[in-house]
């Protein structure tokens, strides 16, 4: 019989592959006599290996699972130590951790114990104890179990600040292959229900301000990247569709980490595609905050990210006809297309130029990253842009993360010569003669020639 701390060790370790890197997105002050509060931008994210500040207790209700998802360490066919919390145990643990100032909130997911409805009932019971017995009103992020009844999803949404349903893999074909017990319909159905519930709750709160809030921080999802052969274009196209249809707050991208061996999966010696994950997050920000559409970032003809340039710089290099942009005249949307200008600095430029024409020094004070932007803008004291030439511009935009992470982490291999094949930029395979720096230099030359 395991004690509570032994259960925590197992279930916290089992939860580490769920992505929870987000602020709470929800503001709420506890009622008189209550414990905790939720702050929109103040909730930390996960536990670090060395025990540094972690404010979400990130844990599974159970690592028992009836499903056999090939990529999951908790799959039914995998030989791991199994355990489950009771609702009372999880509630007591959460409150005791909060009282000791270990955490500010809870991230709760679970394997599918018995059936989806049963484990959802257990999760709901635990959250009811935390909310109503212990009067805790801090941040809670709960994972919805695909296949659970609509009534249970509704009840969970009243208890949690944020709900998420993991879409798992980027295509239905990959889902059928690697997660045969799950269906696209079972995953998308609760997403649709949550979207409808959020809209209805907005209407209810407009009529009656004391109506119970339903998932006030919205919903999110997670995709595993690198376990299946989908291109980056397919992934961001799917993400864009999810944002538009289900009004998600975030799509999280989790670089596949080999934890189990299976003939359908990459080798356990495969390094996680961390740089590819980074590029997906950058593209995601472009879609959410920079007014880019997915088919501007990538296309079917160029379906994968350029490892040496971030997606925005890559777009700029391939659309030089759009530049230079006059910072004293351009719309906010056009300013957002300039490398080195983000949403905040674009708003500041629009506001500041009302008082007079802006020069380079003004842009420095505003916060524009001139190391990048200078090649693409016109100011009051720089009338024609730098005209530095495409090769010089590309070299100044090369992403230093490539040198830190190493290109071997990308899933973009294909040509034996490593750089240009069929007019597309590729990378050298691990162990080939070209160093990262040499490959980057050849990449500059290929891009400058328009390959």
N, C-alpha and C positions, 0 to 999 in steps of 0.2 A: 504494500500500500504506500503510495507516494505521499509525502507531505506537501504543503502548499508551495514552499520554495522550490522543491524539486519539480513540481508541475509548472511553475513559472519559468524555470530554466528551460524546460522542453518547449513550452508553448510560445515563449518570447523568441526563442531561436527559430522555431518553425514559421514565425510571422515575418522574418527579416526580409523575405523576398517580395512582400507587398509594399508598394511605393506609397509613402505618406508624406512626401516632402512638400508641404503646403502650409501656409498660414491658415488660421481658422476661418476667415471670411465671415465671421459672425460676431456681432456685438451684443452682449447681454450682461446685465448686472443681477446678481442673485437677490431674491427677495429678502426682507428682514429675517435674520436667523439662518439664512442659507449659506452654503459653502461655495466658494469659487465664482468665477465669472469667465466669460468668453470675450476675447479681444480680437478684433478683425485682423490685425496685422501682428499680433504678439504671441502667437502660439508656436512654439518650436516643434520639431518634426519627427525625430527618431532617435534611437539610442546609438551612441558611438561606441566603437570597440573598446576604447580606453576609459569609458565611464564619464566622459564630459557631459555637460549640461544637456539633458534630454527631458523634454517636458510632456511628451505624449507617452503613455504606457501603451506600447504597441504589442498586441498579443492575440493569440487565437483562442476562441472558446474551446475548440477541440482540434487535435491534429489527426483524429480518426476520420477516415473518408471512404465512402463507398465507391468513389469514382477512380478511374485508372488513367488520369491525364499523364501522358508520357513524360512531360517536362517537369512535373511536380514532385518535390521530395516527399510529400505526404500521400502520394498515390497509394491505392489499396495494395498494389503488388510490391511495394517497396518495404524492405525490412527496417523499420525505425521504431523507436520506443514510443508507444502511444499513451495518451492521457487526455483528460478533459477537466475543465473547471465545472463545478456546479454554479448556478447563478449566484448563490450566497457567497461562495468563495471568491468569485470575480468581483462582486460588489465590495466585499470587505477589503480585498487586496487593493482595489482602486482607491478607496477612501483612505486607507492607511498610508498608501504611497503619497496621496495628496497632503495629508496631515503632516507628513515628514518633509514636505516641500520637494519631493522627488519629481513630481509631475504636475502639469497643469490641465491635463485632459487625457482622453482615452482614444486609441485607435483599435477597433475591434473587428476581427474577421474570424473565419472558421472553416475547417474542413466540413464535409457533409456527413454528419453522424446520423445514421439510420435513414433519414430522408430530408429533403430541404425544409419541409414544414417543421419537423421536430427540432432541428438545430436553430431555426429562426425563432421558434418559441423560447428556446433556452436563452438566446441572445436578448430577446425582448424582455424576458423575466429579469435578467441581470441588469439591464438598463433601467427597468422600472424600479428595482431596488435602489440603484444609484441615485436616480432622480427623486423618487418619492419617499423612500424610507430614510435615506441619508441626506436628502435635500441638497444634492450636489448639482450645480448649474453651470459647470465649466464645459469646455468644448468636448464633443464626442463625434468621432467619425466612424460610421458603421458600414461594413460591406454587406450588401444584400446578396442572398444566396439565390442564384438562378433556379427557377422551377418552384420557388415558394409561392404560396397563394397571395393574391392581391391584397387581401385583408391584412396579412402579416406585414407586407411591404408598407402599407398605410400606417400601421401601428408603430413600426420601426421609425418611420419618418417623423412622427410626432415626438419621439424620444431623442433622436440624433440631430446634430447640427448639419452634418453633411452625410449624404448617402453616396455609395458608389457601387457600380456593377461592373465587374471586370469583363471586358470583351475578349480578353485572353490573347487571341491571335488575329492577324490582319485579314484573314480571308476565311470564308466558310469551308473551303477545301482543306485548309490547314487545320481548322477546328475539328472537322470530321476525322482527319487522319490522326491527330495527336490527342484529342479529347473526345473520344467516341461517345461518352456518356452525356456530353453537353451539346446543345443545339443553338444555332444562331437565334431562333425564335425565342427560346427560353431566356436568353441573355437580353434581347432587345425588348421583350415584353415589359419587364420591370422598369427599364429605362423610360419607355413611353409612359408608364403609369406614374413614375416620379415626375416627369415633365408636366403631365396633366395635373398632378397633385399640387405642384408648385404654382401653376397658373390659377387653379381654384383657390388656393390659400391666399394668393395676392388679392383676389376679389373679396374673399371673406374678411380679410384684415381691413380692407377699405370700408366695409360696412360696419364691422365690429372689431375694434382695435384689440380687444382682449381674447379674440379667437385663438385657439392653439396654433402655434407656428409649425409648419411642415418643412423639415429640412431647410432651415433659413439660409444656410451656406451653400445650397444647391447640390448638384451631383457631379461626380467625376467618373473616370474609367481608367483602365490600365491595359496596355498592350505589351506583349513580350516580343522583343526585337532580336532577330538573329537566329532563332530556332527554326525558321521556315524561310523559303526562298523569295518572298515578296520583295519587290523593289521599294526604294524610298518613296517613289511617286505613288505607288499603291497605298502606302501607309499614310502619307499626308492627305491623299484624296479621301480615304476613309475617315481620318480625323476631322477634315473639313465638313464632311457629311454629318458626322456625329454632332459637331458644334451647331450646325444649322438646324438639324432636325430635332435634337434633344436638348438644345440650349445648355450644354455642359459647361461647367466652370473650368475644368481642366481635363486634358487627356495626358496621362502619364505614360512614358515610354521606358520600359525596363529591359536593359541589355541582358540577353539570355546568359545565365551562368550555369554551365553544366554541373548538375548535382547528382544526376542518375545516368546510367548507361542504357542506351537503346539504339537499335539499328536505324530508327527513324530520326534520330537527333544528331547534331554535330558531336564530334568526339569530345570526351570529357577533358581532353587536353586543350580544347579550343579556348582562346582568350575571349572574354566578353567584348562585344563591339562597342566599347565605351565612347569612342570618338563619333561613331555613327549615332549613338544615342544623343550625344551632345548636339550634333547637327539637326536631329529631329526636334529637339527642344527649341533650337534657334528658329527653325522653320515654323514651329508652332507659335512662337512669339510674333513672327512676321504676320501670320494669319490673324492672330487675336488682337494685336496692338498696333500693327503697322499698315493695315488695310491691304495686304497682299492676298491674292487668291492662290490656291494650291497650284494651279496650272501656270502661274507666273514663276513660281519657285523651281518647279521641275516639270517635265513633260514625258510623254511616252517615248520620244526620240532621245531624251537625255534623262533617264529615270532615276539616276543615283546622284547623291551629293558629291560635290567637289571636295575632297578631303583637305585641300590646301587653302580654300577660301570659305568663309562662312556664307550661308545662303544669300544674304543681302549683298555682300561684296560680289559674289558670283553673278547675281542678277545685274548689278551695276556694270560689271566688265562686259557682259553680253548685251547691254543696252546703252552703249555710250552715246547713241543719238539723242538720248533723253537729257544729257548733260551738256554744258554746265547749267546749274539751277541758280537763279538770282535770288539770294536769301531775302532781298528787300521787296520782292514782288511775288514770289512763288506761293501757292496755296499750302496749307498745312499738310495736305495729302502728298503734294510733290516734295516737300521738305523731308517727309518720312522716308522717301526713296533714297535719300543721300546717305551713304555710309558715314557713320560718325554722328548722325543726328537721330536721336530717339524721340519718343512721344513727349517727354518732358521738355527737352530743349527745343523741339518744334513749336510747342505752345509758347515757350518763353520768347522765341524769335518773333512770332506773330504779335505778341504783346509789346515787346521792346521796340519794334520798328515803327510803332505808332508815335514814338517820341523823337524819331529821327532815323536817318539811314545808318545801317549797321556796317561796321568795319571788322576786320579780322580780330582785333583785340576785344571788340564787343562780344564776338562769338566765343572767345576764350572764357570770358567772364560768365557767359550764359551756360557753359558746360559742354559745348560742342567738342567732339574729339577731332581736332584739326589734323592730326596725323593721317586720318582717313579722309575727312571731308574736304580738305584743301584741293584735292584733285577734281572735285565735282561741283564746285560752287563759284559764284561771282559775288563779290562784296563791293562796298563803296570804294575801297582802296585796292581791289584786285579785280579789274574790269573784265578780264578774259579767261579767268581760271589759270591754272598752272601750265597747261599744255605740256605736261611732262612726258607724254608718250605712253603708249599702252603697256609696254614692258616695265617701265619704271613704276607705273601705277600699280600693276599687279604685284611686283616685288614688295612694295610697301604695304600691301594688304594681306600678305601671306599670314595665315593663322599660326601664332606661336604654340598653340595647343598641339599641333601636329608633332612638333619636336619633343614635347613632353610625353605625349601618349604613345606615339609610334604608329605608323601607318598600318602595321600588321593587324591592328584591332578592327580594321574595316572589312566589310563583306563586299568588297568591290574588285576582287581579283579576277583575272581572266586572260591577260595577254602575257606571253612569255617575255616580251621586251619591257613590260611593266608600265609604259607610258602611253603611247598612242597606238590604238588599234581600231580600224574602222572609223577613224576620225573622232574617237571618244577618249577622254582622259581616263587612264586606269593607273593602278598602283603596282609596284613590284611585289611579288610574292615574298613571304618571309624567307630569309636566307639567300636571296639573290644579291648580285654584286652591288647594285646601287644602294648607297646610304640614303637616309631620309633627306639629308640636305641636298644630295645630288638629284634625288627624285624631285624635290621641290623646285630646284633650278630648271630641270627639264620641263616640269609642269608650267613654270612661268613662260618658257619659250613656246610651249604648245598653245597655251591660252593666248599669248600675244599674236600667234599666227592664226588664231580663230578656230583651233581644233576643239 
